Amino acid sequence: MGDWKSALTPEDEHASAALAAVDYLKSGHTGFVDPGTIFSPDAVAFVSDEFGIRIWLTDAYVADAGVELKRHFPELANDSFLARWPKNRDEALRRLGSQLFRNKDPNSRVRAFIGLYGEGTDSHELFRAAFDLARQHGVQMQEHLGYSPLLYRQRESAIGTGLMEHMRDRGVLNGHVTFVQMNAVHSGDVEILAAHEVGIVWCPYGQLQMLGRGGAEGRMVELHRAGVKVGIASDIPRAVHFNCLGSLATVTAAATGLAASGREILRMRTIGSAATIGAASELGSLEAGKRADFVVRRPDVSENLGCDHALEFGVLADAQSIEFVFVNGECVVSQGEVLRADIHAVISRAQESVRRLAARIGLA
């Protein structure tokens, strides 16, 4: 991954984001969140105006110990990739909050939050700075945490206590904090996360990977039932299409031994996901006073029997069932087609980007 990540240009990131936006809208998603894994936020932000989709952005690869990623995940990082990361804590601190200017317009479809790359690449001092900045500006702070249960447990062993207990005792858990992944939630963590209103972004594909390797503790359904803000996401859309997220989450929940109902999956895909980015007061449910983001599905598709709407819409339905998608009251998808998009041009641009990128890193 490091080879192609280090070779990305703004044009590549725009092509990728445009393709993602079209796929998201056609699948009934009205927005997406990038957790600090793009180098050119402006190139991605432009996609919102192009297609009418919501986008949440943060600062690129904020970390002050990026070498830890290479040490623990050599398949993800190399020197050329890490050369584009902050070199030290001062550089990381200077990146923090660089995208918050996007929140000046409350009606903008592009919003910003505070992000750390995470997975052990940030110091206590950097985490505290991000936490304080998020609280100061009233935005969410996200970081990847607990993707690898083995690494997570090694960190706990080094500090001599559970990581959630450690963070609680340091006073850095509250409703502005969201963790992405969390494939090692211990039984005692459920109460801590619920009490401090921490958000969790559940990535079912990644969790299934870790369940297969052993050591994972997948407690997402238990967390949801305890009142934790749990959202469902795809961290690798080109490995498993986000059109299948509902089914994938259902299968993953079953694999953890605590099955989720269709209603629970639907809530995690809507109001739960909005809450993890701090947008539940505006989005995620059909209520007076909220922004009008909603999806209209066809009544004549095979999965729509009218017996269990939550199951049919949140788990079984695919892109073929979508008739209309509205974002902020504006119709952006009609009869399954993205109104503002030249689909052939979007796909062609993405294919050209892939070919150029492959040539640059010697894969052609």
Secondary structure, 3 states (H helix, E strand, C coil): CHHHHHCCCHHHHHHHHHHHHHHHHHCCCCEEECCCCCCCHHHHHHHHHHHCCEEEECCCCCCCCCHHHHHHCCCCCCHHHHCCCCCCHHHHHHHCCCCHHHHCCCCCCEEECEEEEECCCCCHHHHHHHHHHHHHHCCCEEEEECCCHHHHHHHHHHHCCCHHHHHHHHCCCCCCEEEEECCECCHHHHHHHHHCCCEEEECHHHHHHHHHHCCCECCHHHHHHCCCEEEECCCCCCCCCHHHHHHHHHHHHHHCCCCCCHHHHHHHHCHHHHHHCCCCCCCCCCCCCCCCCEEEECCCCCCCCCCCHHHHHHHHCCHHHEEEEEECCEEEEECCEECCCCHHHHHHHHHHHHHHHHHHCCCC
